[in-house]
């Protein structure tokens, strides 16, 4: 029975990661961006799943490096993010969406590894930054190079 309780916690991690991804995706969908709720939810859920498999999926192997599988999240999601970046007539679009996809994978990775607080707070921070920059709250500082360099 204790083994089943551990599995329920893993399921909870996947659910929470998916919800955090959906929150980030909701903000993007409301602004009619390329990747929305489903994309971000699945990315966070998938990253959490890979982290769980990476950390707990190989109990029969004496020596294995759990970080190797988890590290592939970064490169795999980076490849997905590259697919939403377009250059048209010298104008770059989709860069923020790609960064959001990458951050969403980070959120899923945190939650999948059991760092609930870091993942949830990061979700709120990503959405907060998106909101503040979109509504011009931080724009004047960013344009002056005081926040983003």
Residue pairs with C-beta under 8 A, 6 or more apart in sequence:
10 52
10 56
13 48
13 52
13 111
13 112
13 114
13 116
14 45
14 48
14 49
14 52
14 112
16 48
16 111
16 116
16 119
16 120
17 44
17 45
17 47
17 48
17 107
17 108
17 111
17 112
17 119
18 41
18 42
18 44
18 45
18 48
19 41
20 44
20 104
20 107
20 108
20 111
20 119
20 120
20 123
21 40
21 41
21 42
21 43
21 44
21 45
21 104
21 107
21 108
22 37
22 40
22 41
22 44
23 123
23 127
24 40
24 44
24 100
24 103
24 104
24 107
24 123
24 126
24 127
25 35
25 36
25 37
25 38
25 39
25 40
25 41
25 104
26 36
26 37
27 127
27 130
27 131
28 35
28 36
28 37
28 40
28 97
28 100
28 130
29 36
29 37
31 134
33 96
33 97
34 84
34 94
34 97
35 84
35 97
35 100
35 101
39 101
40 100
40 101
40 104
43 77
43 80
43 101
43 104
43 105
43 108
44 104
44 105
44 107
44 108
44 111
45 108
46 105
46 108
47 73
47 77
47 104
47 105
47 106
47 107
47 108
47 109
47 112
48 108
48 109
48 111
48 112
49 112
50 69
50 70
50 72
50 73
50 109
50 112
51 70
51 73
51 108
51 109
51 112
51 113
52 112
53 69
54 66
54 67
54 68
54 69
54 70
55 66
55 70
55 112
55 113
58 64
58 66
70 109
70 113
73 105
73 108
73 109
74 102
74 105
77 101
77 102
77 105
78 102
80 101
81 97
81 98
81 99
81 101
81 102
82 98
84 94
84 97
84 98
84 101
85 92
85 93
85 94
85 95
85 98
86 92
86 93
86 94
87 93
96 130
100 126
100 130
103 122
103 126
104 126
106 122
107 119
107 122
107 123
107 126
108 119
109 119
110 116
110 118
110 119
110 122
111 119
111 120
129 138
131 137
132 138
133 139
133 142
138 147
141 147
142 148
